[in-house]
């Protein structure tokens, strides 16, 4: 009898122990089961690119980078500088205060350049223009074009975090001159298989070209052309130099050719004056163009 009582007490102790362990495990898990996700800090800024919605060839306009504060605290922050990639169509837009040697082509005929500017102040209003990028609108390959950022738009501020990554809204605009009735007076054709790399840019006395007709079969009867056109001054839109004679023997058996051209007027004339030019390479029914600055 005593043995049975002793055994019964031992089983009760074991059961109580198990109950205690289960209770402790549940007590440990309970906060995690009901824990709320860590709230995301509220967005403090948005940024946008602004300029007129319609422009004309030859216009000099300023693309404003506008920062908007979304909280009162954000407006009080001291912004030391901004850094971002600025993307544009170089056949339509020429950056007047940017050295094109620092720019790079991406995605076909588009170009991007890294911009970093000091600010060293807080916002003067809820929306404030941090910087302006002067642009020249040129005769390019499309009626509609877009200015946009690439990657993150970074603003450096004076606080514990030191910087913010801000969404940058792009800007779509129309070049009104290129539309003529139902036709577009563009220098490039979208989807052209041709490609052209040139340098140095800015150039002084010579330009080195790498020209490719892509996947087009060589066409013995096709006459390739390569020319520079004035984009400024009284002769804007007219041809400055033609490299046709240098191209005549090319593209007979190869799809890629190299060429070196002097930046002088015909018949050993004077060198081209300083300014902005458009270089156009055409083959068969296709064409591609690039901006060149002669210094």
C-alpha positions as CSV (number, residue, x, y, z in Angstrom):
1,X,0.0,0.0,0.0
2,X,2.8,2.4,0.9
3,X,4.6,1.5,-2.3
4,X,1.5,2.3,-4.4
5,X,1.1,5.7,-2.8
6,X,4.8,6.5,-3.3
7,X,4.5,5.6,-7.0
8,X,1.4,7.7,-7.5
9,X,3.0,10.8,-6.0
10,X,6.0,10.4,-8.3
11,X,3.7,10.3,-11.4
12,X,2.0,13.5,-10.3
13,X,5.4,15.2,-9.9
14,X,6.4,14.1,-13.4
15,X,3.1,15.4,-14.9
16,X,3.5,18.7,-13.0
17,X,7.0,19.1,-14.3
18,X,5.9,18.6,-17.9
19,X,3.1,21.1,-17.4
20,X,5.6,23.6,-16.1
21,X,7.9,23.1,-19.0
22,X,5.1,23.5,-21.6
23,X,3.9,26.6,-19.8
24,X,7.4,28.1,-19.9
25,X,7.8,27.3,-23.6
26,X,4.4,28.9,-24.4
27,X,5.2,31.9,-22.3
28,X,8.4,32.3,-24.3
29,X,6.7,31.9,-27.7
30,X,3.7,34.1,-26.9
31,X,5.4,37.5,-27.5
32,X,6.9,36.3,-30.8
33,X,3.5,34.9,-31.9
34,X,1.8,38.3,-31.3
35,X,4.8,40.5,-32.2
36,X,4.1,43.3,-34.7
37,X,6.6,43.9,-37.5
38,X,9.0,46.8,-37.0
39,X,7.3,49.9,-38.5
40,X,9.0,51.3,-41.6
41,X,10.2,54.9,-41.0
42,X,8.0,57.4,-42.8
43,X,9.3,58.6,-46.2
44,X,10.8,62.0,-45.7
45,X,11.4,63.3,-49.2
46,X,10.4,62.8,-52.9
47,X,12.3,64.3,-55.8
48,X,11.3,65.1,-59.4
49,X,12.8,66.5,-62.6
50,X,10.9,69.5,-64.0
51,X,11.1,71.5,-67.2
52,X,8.5,72.6,-69.9
53,X,6.3,69.9,-71.3
54,X,6.9,71.2,-74.8
55,X,10.1,72.5,-76.3
56,X,11.5,73.5,-79.6
57,X,14.8,72.6,-81.4
58,X,17.4,75.1,-80.4
59,X,15.8,76.0,-77.0
60,X,18.1,76.3,-74.0
61,X,16.1,75.1,-71.0
62,X,16.9,74.2,-67.4
63,X,15.9,70.9,-65.9
64,X,15.2,71.6,-62.3
65,X,15.8,69.0,-59.6
66,X,13.1,69.6,-57.1
67,X,13.0,68.1,-53.6
68,X,9.8,67.9,-51.7
69,X,9.7,67.5,-47.8
70,X,7.0,65.2,-46.6
71,X,7.4,65.9,-42.9
72,X,8.1,69.1,-40.9
73,X,11.3,67.5,-39.5
74,X,12.6,66.7,-43.0
75,X,12.3,70.4,-44.0
76,X,14.7,71.3,-41.1
77,X,17.4,68.9,-42.1
78,X,20.6,70.5,-43.5
79,X,21.3,68.9,-46.9
80,X,25.0,68.9,-47.7
81,X,25.0,67.5,-51.3
82,X,23.1,65.3,-53.8
83,X,24.4,62.5,-56.0
84,X,22.6,60.7,-58.8
85,X,22.8,59.3,-62.4
86,X,21.1,61.6,-64.9
87,X,19.8,59.7,-68.0
88,X,18.8,61.3,-71.3
89,X,18.7,60.8,-75.1
90,X,21.8,62.4,-76.4
91,X,20.4,62.9,-79.9
92,X,17.7,65.2,-78.4
93,X,19.4,66.7,-75.4
94,X,22.9,68.2,-75.0
95,X,24.1,69.1,-71.4
96,X,25.7,72.5,-71.7
97,X,27.7,72.4,-68.5
98,X,28.7,68.8,-68.5
99,X,31.8,67.3,-70.1
100,X,30.6,64.5,-72.4
101,X,33.8,62.5,-71.7
102,X,32.3,61.7,-68.3
103,X,29.2,60.3,-69.8
104,X,28.5,56.7,-71.0
105,X,26.1,55.1,-73.4
106,X,23.6,52.6,-72.1
107,X,20.6,50.8,-73.6
108,X,21.4,51.6,-77.2
109,X,21.5,55.3,-77.9
110,X,20.8,56.6,-74.4
111,X,23.4,58.3,-72.3
112,X,23.9,58.6,-68.5
113,X,26.2,60.9,-66.5
114,X,26.9,61.0,-62.8
115,X,26.1,64.3,-61.2
116,X,27.2,65.4,-57.7
117,X,26.4,68.9,-56.4
118,X,26.8,70.7,-53.1
119,X,23.8,72.1,-51.4
120,X,24.7,73.0,-47.8
121,X,21.3,74.3,-46.6
122,X,17.8,73.1,-45.6
123,X,14.8,73.5,-47.8
124,X,13.4,77.0,-48.1
125,X,9.9,75.7,-48.7
126,X,8.0,72.5,-48.8
127,X,9.2,72.2,-52.4
128,X,12.6,73.6,-53.2
129,X,14.9,73.5,-56.3
130,X,18.2,72.0,-55.3
131,X,20.0,72.5,-58.7
132,X,19.3,73.2,-62.4
133,X,20.9,71.4,-65.3
134,X,21.1,73.6,-68.5
135,X,20.2,71.7,-71.7
136,X,20.2,72.5,-75.4
137,X,17.3,70.8,-77.3
138,X,18.6,69.4,-80.6
139,X,17.3,67.7,-83.7
140,X,17.2,64.1,-82.7
141,X,15.6,60.7,-83.2
142,X,12.2,61.1,-81.6
143,X,9.2,63.5,-81.0
144,X,8.9,62.5,-77.3
145,X,11.8,62.1,-74.9
146,X,12.4,61.5,-71.2
147,X,14.8,62.8,-68.5
148,X,15.2,60.3,-65.7
149,X,17.4,59.1,-62.9
150,X,19.3,55.8,-62.8
151,X,19.6,53.9,-59.6
152,X,19.2,55.8,-56.3
153,X,18.9,59.6,-55.9
154,X,21.0,60.1,-52.8
155,X,20.9,63.2,-50.6
156,X,23.5,63.6,-47.9
157,X,22.2,65.3,-44.7
158,X,23.6,66.3,-41.3
159,X,22.1,63.8,-38.8
160,X,22.9,60.4,-37.4
161,X,21.9,58.5,-40.6
162,X,24.0,60.9,-42.9
163,X,22.1,60.2,-46.1
164,X,18.7,59.3,-47.7
165,X,17.8,57.4,-50.8
166,X,14.9,59.3,-52.4
167,X,12.6,58.2,-55.3
168,X,13.2,60.5,-58.4
169,X,10.2,61.1,-60.7
170,X,11.1,61.3,-64.4
171,X,10.0,63.9,-66.9
172,X,8.5,63.3,-70.3
173,X,8.6,66.2,-72.9
174,X,7.7,66.8,-76.5
175,X,9.9,68.4,-79.2
176,X,7.3,70.2,-81.2
177,X,9.4,71.0,-84.4
178,X,10.0,67.4,-85.4
179,X,6.3,66.8,-86.3
180,X,5.3,67.9,-89.8
181,X,1.9,66.8,-90.7
182,X,1.8,63.1,-90.3
183,X,5.6,62.7,-90.7
184,X,8.4,63.0,-88.2
185,X,11.6,64.8,-89.3
186,X,14.0,62.8,-87.2
187,X,17.6,61.9,-87.9
188,X,17.6,58.5,-86.3
189,X,15.3,55.6,-86.8
190,X,14.2,53.7,-83.8
191,X,15.3,50.1,-83.9
192,X,18.2,50.8,-86.3
193,X,20.8,48.0,-86.3
194,X,23.6,50.5,-87.0
195,X,25.9,51.6,-84.2
196,X,28.6,54.3,-84.0
197,X,31.3,54.9,-81.4
198,X,33.3,58.0,-81.8
199,X,36.0,59.9,-79.8
200,X,37.5,61.9,-78.4
201,X,34.5,63.9,-77.4
202,X,34.9,66.9,-77.0
203,X,37.2,66.8,-80.1
204,X,39.8,69.2,-81.3
205,X,41.3,68.2,-84.7
206,X,40.3,64.6,-85.5
207,X,37.6,62.1,-84.7
208,X,38.1,58.3,-84.5
209,X,35.1,56.3,-85.6
210,X,34.0,52.7,-85.1
211,X,31.0,52.0,-87.3
212,X,29.0,48.8,-87.5
213,X,26.0,47.7,-89.6
214,X,25.0,45.1,-87.0
215,X,23.1,42.1,-88.4
216,X,22.5,43.7,-91.8
217,X,24.0,41.7,-94.7
218,X,26.6,43.7,-96.6
219,X,25.0,45.4,-99.7
220,X,27.4,46.1,-102.5
221,X,25.1,48.8,-104.0
222,X,24.5,50.6,-100.7
223,X,26.4,53.9,-100.3
224,X,27.2,54.5,-96.6
225,X,27.4,58.2,-95.5
226,X,29.0,59.9,-92.5
227,X,28.5,63.6,-92.0
228,X,28.7,66.3,-89.4
229,X,25.9,68.9,-89.2
230,X,25.8,72.3,-87.6
231,X,23.5,72.5,-84.7
232,X,24.1,76.2,-83.8
233,X,24.5,79.5,-85.5
234,X,23.2,80.7,-88.9
235,X,24.0,77.3,-90.6
236,X,22.1,75.2,-88.1
237,X,20.8,72.0,-89.8
238,X,23.2,72.2,-92.8
239,X,26.1,69.8,-93.5
240,X,29.5,70.9,-92.2
241,X,31.7,68.0,-93.3
242,X,31.0,64.8,-95.3
243,X,33.3,61.7,-94.9
244,X,31.5,60.0,-97.9
245,X,34.7,59.5,-99.9
246,X,36.4,57.8,-97.0
247,X,33.5,55.4,-96.6
248,X,33.0,54.4,-100.2
249,X,35.3,51.3,-100.1
250,X,34.0,50.2,-96.7
251,X,31.4,47.6,-95.8
252,X,32.0,45.5,-98.8
253,X,32.9,42.3,-96.9
254,X,32.9,43.4,-93.2
255,X,30.2,44.6,-90.9
256,X,32.5,46.7,-88.6
257,X,34.9,49.3,-89.9
258,X,37.3,51.8,-88.3
259,X,37.8,55.4,-89.7
260,X,39.8,58.5,-88.8
261,X,38.4,61.8,-89.9
262,X,39.9,65.3,-89.8
263,X,37.7,68.1,-88.5
264,X,38.4,70.5,-91.3
265,X,36.3,72.0,-94.1
266,X,36.8,70.5,-97.5
267,X,39.9,71.0,-99.6
268,X,42.2,71.5,-96.6
269,X,40.1,74.4,-95.4
270,X,40.2,75.8,-91.9
271,X,39.2,73.6,-88.9
272,X,35.7,73.5,-87.7
273,X,34.7,76.3,-85.3
274,X,34.1,75.5,-81.7
275,X,30.5,74.4,-81.1
276,X,28.0,71.6,-81.1
277,X,27.6,69.3,-84.1
278,X,25.5,66.2,-84.9
279,X,27.3,63.3,-86.5
280,X,25.1,61.0,-88.6
281,X,26.0,57.6,-90.0
282,X,23.6,56.1,-92.6
283,X,23.6,52.8,-94.4
284,X,20.9,51.4,-96.7
285,X,17.6,52.6,-95.2
286,X,19.0,53.0,-91.6
287,X,20.7,55.8,-89.7
288,X,22.2,56.6,-86.3
289,X,23.5,59.9,-84.9
290,X,25.7,61.2,-82.0
291,X,26.4,64.6,-80.6
292,X,29.9,65.9,-80.9
293,X,31.4,69.0,-79.3
294,X,34.3,70.6,-81.1
295,X,36.5,72.7,-78.8
